């Protein structure tokens, strides 16, 4: 009887062991399958091959091939088809044949011209990345894209048309993207991301896409940045590299850009976006005894033409009465009435070890959801960092009003003023509820869950024009950002942060231009943990400290109980 009981117990425990083993194996298999699917879905890959090769993604191919369903702009391929049809109709109407003077190309294509021979590009690992991408684009669109290789030094006549007024030759490391009369000359450096003048990643996909978008438009858009107010947008470090990367963003958006002194120059008609970056002195009003020229009047006229104005303010900014009064009319304020500019600090929602590098919260309203769609629709929305930021406010003439979206049911706060009924102020990014505001090394205010600090705001003057059966949005925008460090190279040229992609989207929406967002650069190598906030670090520490102990304790209790019951 004892033998039978012992045998039964062994069989029972043996069967349990087999079942547990089978379950563990099944769990491992399920985990591997699930992880493989997630890896494929979210592209969790690391290239460990000795020779890197950065291929053109399907997203880039689709961007060039087809216009987005929510985008009124045609894709580059669709634009070329239109140009070809227009050229053919013109030639037929005027009885022109190929070779005749004035004949227009009915087989118009995008040409990618390198300033170096192909064998030289292949021999160099760095330039080979760019050449391979160009050839992939040609292979993907053989009827629309061609590649050409000429040495710009030995064939100067081929490059004459691309010379600007301040250049006498095209560098051999240049890549020219052209279509018809439009072209972009991009230095090889613009196809890469640099950190402290060292190559950090490859950005060729976005460089090609943005240039192709630019040259297939009817005309290239222009952005102007103000000078003569102590602006620091051209600041360089000790090695001569730009500290701020706004020009890189403009290039990626396909914009031409130029400086403008509003005290002596008028804003060009083709300018769609005007930028003021870190002004230190005030704008002229025309009645301040300094000059009869009114820079403020030019700003007003520019926005009356349904354009956009972006202002980046630093916490050290002194009083700028004329500019602040102008912003006041648009519902935007950089200080509380009678107060100094505040600096925002957040020990929890900030980059690890730096409470001044505030990780912002995406506002939830109609405008922000439209401008940040490409970011918030990702599996995880990227962090947007406002480094050394000041708190922003609704101006005193605007009333906080809570509205509810009829379709989504979202409730949010806007700023309204009866004197400007078409203008509405939206929050874009805010701090967390744990943020505090400081002035002269003393805490002067604290954020709350219902009233966080505003880090970026946009005022919209709505204007919609009816054209046949469609309604065209022709609104004017004024964007106020409470951080100039928002444009630091380390935030703009990093896939970890969303600063770059948000600005690209903002340029697209406010300038009504197609911009390639979501095409991230590929890092060569990255051993830094950039994305950990102070709050995350605390959570990870607690989890990694407590969870193993709890698991071990539970396992020990289970074993002890089982042994006692044997």
Secondary structure, 3 states (H helix, E strand, C coil): CHHHHHHHHHHHHHHHHHHHHHHHHHHHHHHHHHHHHHHHHHCCCCCCCCCCCCCCCHHHHHHHHCCCCCCCCCCHHHHHHHHHHHHHHHHHHCCCCCCCCCCCCCCCCEEEEECCCHHHHHHCHHHHHHHHHHHHHHHHCCCCEEEEECCCCCCHHHHHHHCCCCCCCCCCCEEEEEECCEEEEEEHHHHEEEECCEEEEECHHHHHHHHHHHHCCCCCCEEEEECCCCCCCCCECCCCCECECHHHHHHHCCCEEEEECCCCCCCCCCEEEEEEECCCCCCCECCCCCCCCEHHHHHHHHHHCCCEEEEECCCCCCCCHHHHHHHHHCCEECCCCCCCCCEEECCCCEECCCCCEEECEECCCHHHHHHCHHHHCCCCCCECEEECCECEEECCCCEEEEEECCCCCCEEEEEECHHHCCEEEEEEEECCCCCEEEECCEEEEECCCCCCCEEEEEEEECCEEEECCEEEECCEEEEEECCCHHHEHHHHCCCCECHHHHHHHHHHHHHCCCCCCCCCCEECCCCCCCCCEHHHHHHHHHHHHHHHHHHHHHHHHHHHHHHHCC
